[in-house]
Amino acid sequence: YPRELEELLAARPEVLAAAVVGKPDEAVGELPVAFVVPASASVSAAGLMAAVNEQVVPYKQLRDVYIVDSIPVSAAGKVLKRELRDQLGGRDTDGALGAPVWRREQGSDQGRDPG
C-alpha cells in the first residue's frame, strides 16, 4: 500500500513529489512513513498527514512525515527507496534527516469515531 499513499500525496497540489517507505517497528514489523517535497514553504506536514489518513483504513495510515528538499532517484527516474530506508535507520552520514516534522502517535485515532 505505499503506492496508494504516494498517489494520495501526489494528488495534493501542495506536494511536488512524495515517496512512502516502511519504517521498522518491533510491534507490527513496519509502519508507513512519507518523504514529501513541498510546493512551498508553507506546507503543513500535519495537514498532509490528516488529509491522507482520513482516506485510508487505520493500518495504512502514515505515522511520520518528513519534509525534504528532494527525493533520491536513479538515472532511470526510479525512486531509491533503499536510500530513504537507510536514512530512517540512522545510517545517513551527514545527519541531515533529523526528526520527523510531525509524528502521529501510535494508537491515536485523531478524533475518529471507532464505530
Residue, then its C-alpha position, 0 to 999 in steps of 0.5 A: y500500500p505505499r503506492e496508494l499513499e504516494e498517489l494520495l500525496a501526489a494528488r495534493p497540489e501542495v506536494l511536488a513529489a512524495a515517496v512512502v517507505g516502511k519504517p521498522d517497528e518491533a510491534v507490527g514489523e513496519l509502519p508507513v512513513a512519507f518523504v514529501v517535497p513541498a510546493s512551498a514553504s508553507v506546507s503543513a506536514a500535519g495537514l498532509m498527514a490528516a488529509v491522507n489518513e482520513q482516506v485510508v483504513p487505520y493500518k495504512q495510515l502514515r505515522d511520520v512525515y518528513i519534509v525534504d528538499s528532494i527525493p533520491v532517484s536513479a538515472a532511470g527516474k526510479v525512486l531509491k527507496r533503499e536510500l530513504r530506508d537507510q536514512l530512517g535507520g540512522r545510517d545517513t552520514d551527514g545527519a541531515l534527516g533529523a526528526p520527523v516534522w510531525r509524528r502521529e502517535q501510535g494508537s491515536d485515532q485523531g478524533r475518529d469515531p471507532g464505530 
